[in-house]
Amino acid sequence: MHNVDLFLKYLPVFIPVLIIELVLMLTALIHVLRHPNYRFGNKVVWILVVVFIQIIGPVVYFVFGRGEEE
């Protein structure tokens, strides 16, 4: 089986995962940029975590990094 055939076979699984990742990343990134308070780290660290650690990065931010709302 060629790589293209394999990709097309699993494409219906990849699309929802990609959409979930993008929504999580954008939501977390918007929150990081709008709020100055973090429990750990600073804005630059959380931007890097959210953008470069797929799916887990935004979840880690919302669980551990998000500071108190004003």
Backbone as XML, in Angstrom:
<?xml version="1.0"?>
<chain id="A" units="angstrom">
  <residue number="1" name="MET">
    <atom name="N" x="0.849" y="-1.179" z="0.000"/>
    <atom name="CA" x="0.000" y="0.000" z="0.000"/>
    <atom name="C" x="0.894" y="1.242" z="0.000"/>
  </residue>
  <residue number="2" name="HIS">
    <atom name="N" x="0.599" y="2.158" z="-0.859"/>
    <atom name="CA" x="1.388" y="3.382" z="-0.971"/>
    <atom name="C" x="1.061" y="4.333" z="0.172"/>
  </residue>
  <residue number="3" name="ASN">
    <atom name="N" x="1.965" y="5.244" z="0.447"/>
    <atom name="CA" x="1.762" y="6.216" z="1.518"/>
    <atom name="C" x="0.536" y="7.087" z="1.264"/>
  </residue>
  <residue number="4" name="VAL">
    <atom name="N" x="0.303" y="7.440" z="0.009"/>
    <atom name="CA" x="-0.853" y="8.274" z="-0.325"/>
    <atom name="C" x="-2.149" y="7.517" z="-0.051"/>
  </residue>
  <residue number="5" name="ASP">
    <atom name="N" x="-2.176" y="6.241" z="-0.417"/>
    <atom name="CA" x="-3.366" y="5.436" z="-0.152"/>
    <atom name="C" x="-3.623" y="5.310" z="1.344"/>
  </residue>
  <residue number="6" name="LEU">
    <atom name="N" x="-2.561" y="5.118" z="2.095"/>
    <atom name="CA" x="-2.682" y="5.003" z="3.545"/>
    <atom name="C" x="-3.190" y="6.320" z="4.138"/>
  </residue>
  <residue number="7" name="PHE">
    <atom name="N" x="-2.653" y="7.428" z="3.661"/>
    <atom name="CA" x="-3.096" y="8.740" z="4.130"/>
    <atom name="C" x="-4.578" y="8.950" z="3.837"/>
  </residue>
  <residue number="8" name="LEU">
    <atom name="N" x="-4.997" y="8.639" z="2.631"/>
    <atom name="CA" x="-6.400" y="8.817" z="2.254"/>
    <atom name="C" x="-7.313" y="7.901" z="3.047"/>
  </residue>
  <residue number="9" name="LYS">
    <atom name="N" x="-6.827" y="6.736" z="3.397"/>
    <atom name="CA" x="-7.622" y="5.801" z="4.193"/>
    <atom name="C" x="-7.924" y="6.378" z="5.584"/>
  </residue>
  <residue number="10" name="TYR">
    <atom name="N" x="-6.916" y="7.021" z="6.175"/>
    <atom name="CA" x="-7.070" y="7.543" z="7.534"/>
    <atom name="C" x="-7.433" y="9.027" z="7.587"/>
  </residue>
  <residue number="11" name="LEU">
    <atom name="N" x="-7.653" y="9.648" z="6.466"/>
    <atom name="CA" x="-8.002" y="11.059" z="6.418"/>
    <atom name="C" x="-9.244" y="11.407" z="7.251"/>
  </residue>
  <residue number="12" name="PRO">
    <atom name="N" x="-10.305" y="10.585" z="7.228"/>
    <atom name="CA" x="-11.468" y="10.916" z="8.073"/>
    <atom name="C" x="-11.146" y="10.948" z="9.574"/>
  </residue>
  <residue number="13" name="VAL">
    <atom name="N" x="-10.092" y="10.282" z="9.996"/>
    <atom name="CA" x="-9.676" y="10.336" z="11.400"/>
    <atom name="C" x="-8.814" y="11.569" z="11.645"/>
  </residue>
  <residue number="14" name="PHE">
    <atom name="N" x="-7.959" y="11.913" z="10.695"/>
    <atom name="CA" x="-7.042" y="13.045" z="10.862"/>
    <atom name="C" x="-7.762" y="14.384" z="10.903"/>
  </residue>
  <residue number="15" name="ILE">
    <atom name="N" x="-8.807" y="14.554" z="10.131"/>
    <atom name="CA" x="-9.487" y="15.855" z="10.039"/>
    <atom name="C" x="-10.089" y="16.278" z="11.381"/>
  </residue>
  <residue number="16" name="PRO">
    <atom name="N" x="-10.871" y="15.435" z="12.080"/>
    <atom name="CA" x="-11.389" y="15.868" z="13.386"/>
    <atom name="C" x="-10.285" y="16.133" z="14.410"/>
  </residue>
  <residue number="17" name="VAL">
    <atom name="N" x="-9.221" y="15.332" z="14.390"/>
    <atom name="CA" x="-8.106" y="15.545" z="15.317"/>
    <atom name="C" x="-7.433" y="16.880" z="15.021"/>
  </residue>
  <residue number="18" name="LEU">
    <atom name="N" x="-7.242" y="17.187" z="13.763"/>
    <atom name="CA" x="-6.642" y="18.458" z="13.371"/>
    <atom name="C" x="-7.517" y="19.636" z="13.790"/>
  </residue>
  <residue number="19" name="ILE">
    <atom name="N" x="-8.810" y="19.515" z="13.608"/>
    <atom name="CA" x="-9.740" y="20.586" z="14.000"/>
    <atom name="C" x="-9.712" y="20.789" z="15.517"/>
  </residue>
  <residue number="20" name="ILE">
    <atom name="N" x="-9.717" y="19.694" z="16.274"/>
    <atom name="CA" x="-9.649" y="19.794" z="17.737"/>
    <atom name="C" x="-8.361" y="20.472" z="18.159"/>
  </residue>
  <residue number="21" name="GLU">
    <atom name="N" x="-7.240" y="20.078" z="17.557"/>
    <atom name="CA" x="-5.951" y="20.692" z="17.884"/>
    <atom name="C" x="-5.953" y="22.182" z="17.588"/>
  </residue>
  <residue number="22" name="LEU">
    <atom name="N" x="-6.452" y="22.573" z="16.439"/>
    <atom name="CA" x="-6.470" y="23.991" z="16.076"/>
    <atom name="C" x="-7.356" y="24.811" z="17.010"/>
  </residue>
  <residue number="23" name="VAL">
    <atom name="N" x="-8.522" y="24.279" z="17.362"/>
    <atom name="CA" x="-9.426" y="24.997" z="18.269"/>
    <atom name="C" x="-8.795" y="25.140" z="19.646"/>
  </residue>
  <residue number="24" name="LEU">
    <atom name="N" x="-8.211" y="24.053" z="20.160"/>
    <atom name="CA" x="-7.536" y="24.124" z="21.456"/>
    <atom name="C" x="-6.385" y="25.123" z="21.436"/>
  </residue>
  <residue number="25" name="MET">
    <atom name="N" x="-5.568" y="25.068" z="20.391"/>
    <atom name="CA" x="-4.415" y="25.944" z="20.301"/>
    <atom name="C" x="-4.852" y="27.409" z="20.214"/>
  </residue>
  <residue number="26" name="LEU">
    <atom name="N" x="-5.816" y="27.705" z="19.366"/>
    <atom name="CA" x="-6.267" y="29.093" z="19.221"/>
    <atom name="C" x="-6.910" y="29.619" z="20.504"/>
  </residue>
  <residue number="27" name="THR">
    <atom name="N" x="-7.718" y="28.789" z="21.160"/>
    <atom name="CA" x="-8.356" y="29.200" z="22.408"/>
    <atom name="C" x="-7.316" y="29.495" z="23.480"/>
  </residue>
  <residue number="28" name="ALA">
    <atom name="N" x="-6.347" y="28.589" z="23.629"/>
    <atom name="CA" x="-5.302" y="28.788" z="24.633"/>
    <atom name="C" x="-4.425" y="29.985" z="24.272"/>
  </residue>
  <residue number="29" name="LEU">
    <atom name="N" x="-4.077" y="30.136" z="23.004"/>
    <atom name="CA" x="-3.231" y="31.238" z="22.580"/>
    <atom name="C" x="-3.915" y="32.580" z="22.818"/>
  </residue>
  <residue number="30" name="ILE">
    <atom name="N" x="-5.182" y="32.684" z="22.508"/>
    <atom name="CA" x="-5.934" y="33.919" z="22.767"/>
    <atom name="C" x="-5.951" y="34.214" z="24.264"/>
  </residue>
  <residue number="31" name="HIS">
    <atom name="N" x="-6.155" y="33.174" z="25.074"/>
    <atom name="CA" x="-6.175" y="33.378" z="26.526"/>
    <atom name="C" x="-4.809" y="33.839" z="27.032"/>
  </residue>
  <residue number="32" name="VAL">
    <atom name="N" x="-3.736" y="33.216" z="26.548"/>
    <atom name="CA" x="-2.386" y="33.613" z="26.959"/>
    <atom name="C" x="-2.128" y="35.074" z="26.600"/>
  </residue>
  <residue number="33" name="LEU">
    <atom name="N" x="-2.517" y="35.485" z="25.414"/>
    <atom name="CA" x="-2.246" y="36.847" z="24.963"/>
    <atom name="C" x="-3.087" y="37.897" z="25.682"/>
  </residue>
  <residue number="34" name="ARG">
    <atom name="N" x="-4.270" y="37.535" z="26.137"/>
    <atom name="CA" x="-5.174" y="38.513" z="26.763"/>
    <atom name="C" x="-5.000" y="38.631" z="28.275"/>
  </residue>
  <residue number="35" name="HIS">
    <atom name="N" x="-4.453" y="37.617" z="28.926"/>
    <atom name="CA" x="-4.374" y="37.621" z="30.381"/>
    <atom name="C" x="-2.923" y="37.682" z="30.845"/>
  </residue>
  <residue number="36" name="PRO">
    <atom name="N" x="-2.623" y="38.589" z="31.756"/>
    <atom name="CA" x="-1.229" y="38.760" z="32.202"/>
    <atom name="C" x="-0.824" y="37.847" z="33.352"/>
  </residue>
  <residue number="37" name="ASN">
    <atom name="N" x="-1.764" y="37.160" z="33.981"/>
    <atom name="CA" x="-1.459" y="36.369" z="35.167"/>
    <atom name="C" x="-1.346" y="34.886" z="34.849"/>
  </residue>
  <residue number="38" name="TYR">
    <atom name="N" x="-0.229" y="34.282" z="35.296"/>
    <atom name="CA" x="0.009" y="32.850" z="35.096"/>
    <atom name="C" x="0.475" y="32.259" z="36.412"/>
  </residue>
  <residue number="39" name="ARG">
    <atom name="N" x="0.109" y="31.006" z="36.683"/>
    <atom name="CA" x="0.579" y="30.354" z="37.902"/>
    <atom name="C" x="2.067" y="30.043" z="37.812"/>
  </residue>
  <residue number="40" name="PHE">
    <atom name="N" x="2.501" y="29.571" z="36.646"/>
    <atom name="CA" x="3.904" y="29.230" z="36.423"/>
    <atom name="C" x="4.358" y="29.850" z="35.110"/>
  </residue>
  <residue number="41" name="GLY">
    <atom name="N" x="5.606" y="30.243" z="35.040"/>
    <atom name="CA" x="6.161" y="30.732" z="33.791"/>
    <atom name="C" x="5.686" y="32.129" z="33.422"/>
  </residue>
  <residue number="42" name="ASN">
    <atom name="N" x="5.969" y="32.498" z="32.172"/>
    <atom name="CA" x="5.564" y="33.808" z="31.678"/>
    <atom name="C" x="4.897" y="33.651" z="30.312"/>
  </residue>
  <residue number="43" name="LYS">
    <atom name="N" x="4.542" y="34.766" z="29.721"/>
    <atom name="CA" x="3.791" y="34.752" z="28.466"/>
    <atom name="C" x="4.547" y="34.028" z="27.349"/>
  </residue>
  <residue number="44" name="VAL">
    <atom name="N" x="5.835" y="34.289" z="27.206"/>
    <atom name="CA" x="6.621" y="33.672" z="26.124"/>
    <atom name="C" x="6.665" y="32.158" z="26.277"/>
  </residue>
  <residue number="45" name="VAL">
    <atom name="N" x="6.890" y="31.690" z="27.490"/>
    <atom name="CA" x="6.941" y="30.244" z="27.739"/>
    <atom name="C" x="5.618" y="29.590" z="27.368"/>
  </residue>
  <residue number="46" name="TRP">
    <atom name="N" x="4.505" y="30.191" z="27.784"/>
    <atom name="CA" x="3.203" y="29.584" z="27.501"/>
    <atom name="C" x="2.843" y="29.643" z="26.026"/>
  </residue>
  <residue number="47" name="ILE">
    <atom name="N" x="3.264" y="30.682" z="25.333"/>
    <atom name="CA" x="3.029" y="30.730" z="23.885"/>
    <atom name="C" x="3.767" y="29.581" z="23.213"/>
  </residue>
  <residue number="48" name="LEU">
    <atom name="N" x="5.017" y="29.361" z="23.582"/>
    <atom name="CA" x="5.793" y="28.262" z="23.001"/>
    <atom name="C" x="5.179" y="26.902" z="23.319"/>
  </residue>
  <residue number="49" name="VAL">
    <atom name="N" x="4.747" y="26.705" z="24.560"/>
    <atom name="CA" x="4.125" y="25.437" z="24.952"/>
    <atom name="C" x="2.849" y="25.197" z="24.165"/>
  </residue>
  <residue number="50" name="VAL">
    <atom name="N" x="2.008" y="26.214" z="24.080"/>
    <atom name="CA" x="0.721" y="26.079" z="23.400"/>
    <atom name="C" x="0.898" y="25.813" z="21.899"/>
  </residue>
  <residue number="51" name="VAL">
    <atom name="N" x="1.840" y="26.480" z="21.275"/>
    <atom name="CA" x="1.995" y="26.370" z="19.825"/>
    <atom name="C" x="2.764" y="25.106" z="19.422"/>
  </residue>
  <residue number="52" name="PHE">
    <atom name="N" x="3.806" y="24.745" z="20.166"/>
    <atom name="CA" x="4.680" y="23.677" z="19.697"/>
    <atom name="C" x="4.415" y="22.299" z="20.297"/>
  </residue>
  <residue number="53" name="ILE">
    <atom name="N" x="3.644" y="22.192" z="21.348"/>
    <atom name="CA" x="3.331" y="20.879" z="21.914"/>
    <atom name="C" x="1.885" y="20.556" z="21.546"/>
  </residue>
  <residue number="54" name="GLN">
    <atom name="N" x="1.736" y="19.755" z="20.538"/>
    <atom name="CA" x="0.432" y="19.457" z="19.952"/>
    <atom name="C" x="-0.542" y="18.851" z="20.964"/>
  </residue>
  <residue number="55" name="ILE">
    <atom name="N" x="-1.749" y="19.334" z="20.986"/>
    <atom name="CA" x="-2.891" y="18.938" z="21.804"/>
    <atom name="C" x="-2.580" y="19.016" z="23.298"/>
  </residue>
  <residue number="56" name="ILE">
    <atom name="N" x="-1.472" y="18.457" z="23.747"/>
    <atom name="CA" x="-1.152" y="18.436" z="25.171"/>
    <atom name="C" x="-0.789" y="19.826" z="25.684"/>
  </residue>
  <residue number="57" name="GLY">
    <atom name="N" x="-0.109" y="20.641" z="24.882"/>
    <atom name="CA" x="0.304" y="21.979" z="25.303"/>
    <atom name="C" x="-0.849" y="22.858" z="25.752"/>
  </residue>
  <residue number="58" name="PRO">
    <atom name="N" x="-1.901" y="23.004" z="24.933"/>
    <atom name="CA" x="-3.041" y="23.812" z="25.386"/>
    <atom name="C" x="-3.721" y="23.247" z="26.633"/>
  </residue>
  <residue number="59" name="VAL">
    <atom name="N" x="-3.815" y="21.925" z="26.726"/>
    <atom name="CA" x="-4.431" y="21.302" z="27.905"/>
    <atom name="C" x="-3.587" y="21.594" z="29.146"/>
  </residue>
  <residue number="60" name="VAL">
    <atom name="N" x="-2.272" y="21.468" z="29.023"/>
    <atom name="CA" x="-1.370" y="21.763" z="30.145"/>
    <atom name="C" x="-1.519" y="23.219" z="30.563"/>
  </residue>
  <residue number="61" name="TYR">
    <atom name="N" x="-1.635" y="24.122" z="29.596"/>
    <atom name="CA" x="-1.815" y="25.536" z="29.940"/>
    <atom name="C" x="-3.090" y="25.742" z="30.744"/>
  </residue>
  <residue number="62" name="PHE">
    <atom name="N" x="-4.207" y="25.190" z="30.279"/>
    <atom name="CA" x="-5.472" y="25.416" z="30.978"/>
    <atom name="C" x="-5.499" y="24.755" z="32.346"/>
  </residue>
  <residue number="63" name="VAL">
    <atom name="N" x="-4.790" y="23.643" z="32.528"/>
    <atom name="CA" x="-4.780" y="22.957" z="33.817"/>
    <atom name="C" x="-3.783" y="23.594" z="34.787"/>
  </residue>
  <residue number="64" name="PHE">
    <atom name="N" x="-2.565" y="23.890" z="34.321"/>
    <atom name="CA" x="-1.504" y="24.327" z="35.225"/>
    <atom name="C" x="-1.090" y="25.791" z="35.080"/>
  </residue>
  <residue number="65" name="GLY">
    <atom name="N" x="-1.218" y="26.385" z="33.920"/>
    <atom name="CA" x="-0.638" y="27.694" z="33.701"/>
    <atom name="C" x="-1.563" y="28.861" z="33.870"/>
  </residue>
  <residue number="66" name="ARG">
    <atom name="N" x="-2.835" y="28.644" z="33.632"/>
    <atom name="CA" x="-3.786" y="29.755" z="33.660"/>
    <atom name="C" x="-3.873" y="30.328" z="35.075"/>
  </residue>
  <residue number="67" name="GLY">
    <atom name="N" x="-3.701" y="31.639" z="35.175"/>
    <atom name="CA" x="-3.751" y="32.315" z="36.466"/>
    <atom name="C" x="-5.175" y="32.714" z="36.814"/>
  </residue>
  <residue number="68" name="GLU">
    <atom name="N" x="-5.273" y="33.386" z="37.918"/>
    <atom name="CA" x="-6.573" y="33.844" z="38.405"/>
    <atom name="C" x="-7.139" y="34.936" z="37.501"/>
  </residue>
  <residue number="69" name="GLU">
    <atom name="N" x="-8.430" y="34.896" z="37.281"/>
    <atom name="CA" x="-9.107" y="35.937" z="36.499"/>
    <atom name="C" x="-9.214" y="37.197" z="37.360"/>
  </residue>
  <residue number="70" name="GLU">
    <atom name="N" x="-9.173" y="38.324" z="36.693"/>
    <atom name="CA" x="-9.268" y="39.598" z="37.429"/>
    <atom name="C" x="-10.703" y="40.029" z="37.533"/>
  </residue>
</chain>
